[in-house]
Amino acid sequence: MTNSSLTAQEAVLQELRSALAAGTLTPGQQLIQEDLAEELGVSRVPIRESLKILEGEGHVTYHPNRGYFVTELSATDLSELYRIREILEAEALTRAVTEVSDADLKDIREILTKVNAAAAAGDIDELSRTNRQFHLSIIELSGMNRLCRLIRQLWDASDIYRTVYFREETNRERIFSEHEEIFRALEAHDAAALIRAQNQHREQAV
């Protein structure tokens, strides 16, 4: 860790979140505090504090007498999570089409260009980052801060599985047309088409 502007605990939390999103830490993997402390060059205190935060967010699970493990989600868990996203995102997208400006569309098109470049290059880390940025940028157009926060939490809970999804070349190829359909609906200020495109796109990843 080299970011001196962060506290040790903040830097550890950032590193662990990045590892979870990138799939370096996999579902069911045990997180041994001593090993993490040695790897990140810190004491066990910021490791323990960070794991407690991640536990509260649902990313890791604590088992008494065994320690922390990366949370595993069953197919049922994922389906429930995506269903909740469907309900909440429909509200955000309905508002987003009424708020989006030409400048917003330009910014989102630039993000989409980065998504496509990462997908074409097979850069999973960059694809995961820019894909998230693309979708949440649209959601945030709603201006509904509490709703956006809830949706981000749901995205956080499934980031690790999204990374696994992107490892398949056929899945990376599919997102080109799906994202373009989402963008065109937003550009047309068509809420029904935007929600439909987003739902179809989401269902592919379940």
C-alpha positions in Angstrom: 0.0 0.0 0.0 1.4 3.4 -1.0 -1.4 5.9 -0.7 -0.2 8.1 2.2 -3.3 10.3 2.2 -5.3 7.5 3.7 -5.2 6.1 7.2 -4.0 2.5 7.6 -7.6 1.3 8.1 -8.9 3.2 5.1 -6.1 1.9 2.9 -6.6 -1.7 4.0 -10.4 -1.4 3.4 -9.7 0.0 -0.1 -7.3 -2.9 -0.9 -9.7 -5.5 0.3 -12.6 -4.0 -1.6 -10.5 -4.0 -4.8 -9.5 -7.6 -4.2 -13.1 -8.6 -3.8 -14.2 -6.7 -6.9 -11.4 -8.2 -9.0 -12.1 -11.7 -7.8 -8.7 -12.1 -6.2 -10.6 -13.0 -3.0 -13.1 -15.6 -4.0 -16.5 -16.7 -2.4 -15.9 -19.1 0.5 -12.2 -18.2 0.9 -11.0 -17.8 4.4 -9.4 -14.5 5.3 -6.6 -15.0 7.8 -5.8 -11.8 9.6 -2.1 -12.5 10.1 -1.6 -13.3 6.5 -3.4 -10.2 5.3 -1.5 -8.0 7.8 1.8 -9.4 6.5 0.8 -9.0 2.8 -0.4 -5.4 3.3 2.4 -4.4 5.6 0.2 -3.4 8.5 -0.7 -4.5 12.0 -3.7 -6.7 12.7 -5.7 -3.8 14.0 -6.7 -2.1 10.7 -7.2 -5.6 9.2 -9.7 -6.4 12.0 -11.5 -3.1 11.7 -11.8 -3.4 7.9 -13.2 -6.9 8.2 -15.8 -5.8 10.6 -16.9 -3.1 8.1 -17.0 -5.6 5.3 -19.0 -7.9 7.5 -21.5 -5.2 8.1 -21.8 -4.7 4.3 -22.3 -8.4 3.7 -19.1 -9.0 1.8 -17.5 -11.2 4.5 -19.0 -13.6 7.1 -17.7 -14.3 10.5 -17.9 -17.8 11.9 -17.1 -18.2 15.7 -13.9 -20.1 16.3 -13.2 -20.2 12.6 -12.7 -16.6 11.5 -13.7 -14.5 8.5 -14.7 -15.9 5.1 -15.7 -14.2 1.8 -19.4 -14.4 1.7 -20.9 -17.0 -0.6 -24.3 -16.2 -2.2 -26.5 -19.0 -3.4 -28.4 -18.8 -6.7 -31.5 -18.0 -4.6 -29.6 -15.2 -2.8 -28.5 -13.7 -6.1 -32.0 -13.9 -7.6 -33.4 -12.1 -4.6 -30.7 -9.5 -4.8 -31.3 -8.9 -8.5 -35.1 -8.8 -8.0 -34.7 -6.0 -5.4 -32.4 -4.2 -7.8 -35.1 -4.5 -10.5 -37.7 -2.8 -8.3 -35.4 0.0 -7.1 -33.7 0.7 -10.3 -37.0 1.0 -12.2 -37.8 4.0 -10.0 -34.4 5.6 -10.4 -34.4 5.1 -14.2 -37.9 6.6 -14.5 -36.6 9.7 -12.9 -33.3 9.6 -14.8 -34.9 10.0 -18.2 -36.5 13.3 -17.1 -33.3 14.7 -15.7 -30.6 13.7 -18.3 -29.0 16.5 -20.2 -26.9 16.6 -23.4 -23.8 17.0 -21.3 -24.8 14.0 -19.2 -25.2 11.9 -22.4 -21.8 13.0 -23.6 -20.2 11.9 -20.3 -22.0 8.6 -20.2 -21.0 7.9 -23.9 -17.4 8.5 -22.9 -17.7 6.0 -20.1 -19.3 3.5 -22.4 -16.4 3.9 -24.8 -14.1 2.9 -21.9 -16.3 -0.1 -21.1 -16.2 -1.3 -24.7 -12.4 -0.9 -24.8 -11.9 -2.9 -21.6 -14.3 -5.6 -22.8 -12.5 -5.9 -26.2 -9.1 -6.1 -24.4 -10.3 -8.6 -21.9 -9.3 -6.3 -19.0 -11.6 -7.7 -16.3 -10.6 -5.2 -13.6 -11.1 -2.2 -15.8 -14.3 -3.7 -17.3 -15.7 -4.2 -13.8 -14.9 -0.7 -12.8 -16.2 1.1 -15.9 -19.3 -1.1 -16.2 -20.2 -0.1 -12.6 -19.5 3.5 -13.5 -21.7 3.3 -16.6 -24.7 1.9 -14.8 -24.5 3.9 -11.6 -24.0 7.2 -13.6 -27.4 6.6 -15.1 -28.9 5.7 -11.8 -27.5 8.8 -10.2 -29.2 11.1 -12.7 -32.3 10.5 -10.7 -31.0 12.8 -8.0 -32.5 10.4 -5.4 -29.6 10.1 -3.1 -31.0 7.6 -0.6 -32.3 5.4 -3.4 -28.9 5.5 -5.1 -27.2 4.6 -1.9 -29.4 1.5 -1.5 -28.7 0.5 -5.1 -25.0 0.9 -4.7 -25.1 -1.4 -1.7 -26.8 -4.1 -3.8 -24.2 -3.7 -6.5 -21.5 -4.0 -3.8 -23.0 -7.3 -2.6 -22.7 -8.9 -6.1 -19.5 -7.3 -7.4 -17.5 -10.5 -7.0 -20.0 -12.5 -9.0 -20.1 -9.9 -11.8 -16.3 -10.3 -12.1 -16.8 -14.0 -12.6 -19.4 -13.3 -15.3 -17.1 -11.0 -17.2 -14.4 -13.7 -17.4 -16.4 -15.5 -20.1 -15.7 -14.0 -23.5 -19.2 -14.6 -24.7 -20.5 -12.6 -21.8 -18.1 -9.7 -22.6 -19.2 -9.8 -26.2 -22.9 -9.6 -25.2 -22.6 -6.4 -23.3 -21.7 -4.3 -26.4 -25.2 -4.5 -27.8 -27.0 -4.5 -24.5 -25.2 -1.4 -23.3 -25.9 0.4 -26.6 -29.6 -0.4 -26.2 -29.6 1.0 -22.7 -27.8 4.2 -23.9 -30.2 4.7 -26.9 -33.2 4.4 -24.6 -31.7 7.0 -22.2 -30.9 9.3 -25.1 -34.5 9.0 -26.3 -35.8 9.8 -22.8 -37.9 6.6 -23.1 -38.4 5.3 -19.5 -40.2 2.1 -20.6 -37.5 1.2 -23.1 -34.7 2.0 -20.6 -36.2 -0.2 -17.9 -36.9 -3.0 -20.3 -33.3 -2.9 -21.7 -31.8 -2.7 -18.2 -34.0 -5.7 -17.0 -33.0 -7.8 -19.9 -29.3 -6.9 -19.4 -29.5 -7.7 -15.7 -31.3 -11.1 -16.3 -28.4 -12.3 -18.4 -26.1 -12.1 -15.4 -28.2 -14.0 -13.0 
